[in-house]
């Protein structure tokens, strides 16, 4: 049984056929889906989707692209919404300097507010980072010095050095369908060496459909294809990878196992 540790069931491309998408995932052996929020206006719908099914959970957070549009989202607001029984994580949050849809200073302030919420609630932090390795690592380490918190680097595409920093801080690393792409040789080399007790898998659907589904709208069922590729890359049975990534998910997102 697989866990899709990061999907967007309420995004265009999936929400219009959400029930069918969820059933298709279950049919491929996906036992759990974590439905991720990126904007405040999504929170009610995303939590509502999680309320409808025991195998779907929710997060609350503001994507770095949306930081400028949410200057009023602070730690207190995140903590308040995270009190819901189906909310098991804070995020996604982080830094994205590739598109720079939001001011860098505003992204950093939002990131730190999310970390504080993670620390206060003891819910794991879901981190997005793109073209911002140094600043992301600096903030993660600086905030860890203020008090412990835990989390995952989602849709990992960064360097081996950044992976080592994240692992040293106690973070998990989640691999998406990008690992199946022909031009992802560096990521494949890193993914092959990640410790089994810190590895998660995800789709980030409706984005980044893995081989053999390139060109399609990605959906949680496709996490099985990423798992099969990753297991082959690591030289282990897919059943083994499914078992330990599911166990890791339950360990990190422990509210799902309560």
Secondary structure as GFF3:
##gff-version 3
##sequence-region A 1 258
A	DSSP	beta_strand	2	7	.	.	.	ID=ss1
A	DSSP	three_ten_helix	15	17	.	.	.	ID=ss2
A	DSSP	alpha_helix	18	27	.	.	.	ID=ss3
A	DSSP	beta_strand	30	35	.	.	.	ID=ss4
A	DSSP	three_ten_helix	40	42	.	.	.	ID=ss5
A	DSSP	alpha_helix	43	51	.	.	.	ID=ss6
A	DSSP	beta_strand	56	60	.	.	.	ID=ss7
A	DSSP	three_ten_helix	64	66	.	.	.	ID=ss8
A	DSSP	three_ten_helix	68	70	.	.	.	ID=ss9
A	DSSP	alpha_helix	75	81	.	.	.	ID=ss10
A	DSSP	beta_strand	87	96	.	.	.	ID=ss11
A	DSSP	alpha_helix	104	121	.	.	.	ID=ss12
A	DSSP	beta_strand	124	130	.	.	.	ID=ss13
A	DSSP	alpha_helix	133	144	.	.	.	ID=ss14
A	DSSP	beta_strand	151	153	.	.	.	ID=ss15
A	DSSP	alpha_helix	160	168	.	.	.	ID=ss16
A	DSSP	beta_strand	172	175	.	.	.	ID=ss17
A	DSSP	three_ten_helix	177	180	.	.	.	ID=ss18
A	DSSP	alpha_helix	185	193	.	.	.	ID=ss19
A	DSSP	three_ten_helix	196	198	.	.	.	ID=ss20
A	DSSP	beta_strand	199	201	.	.	.	ID=ss21
A	DSSP	three_ten_helix	220	222	.	.	.	ID=ss22
A	DSSP	alpha_helix	223	234	.	.	.	ID=ss23
A	DSSP	alpha_helix	238	252	.	.	.	ID=ss24
A	DSSP	three_ten_helix	254	257	.	.	.	ID=ss25
###
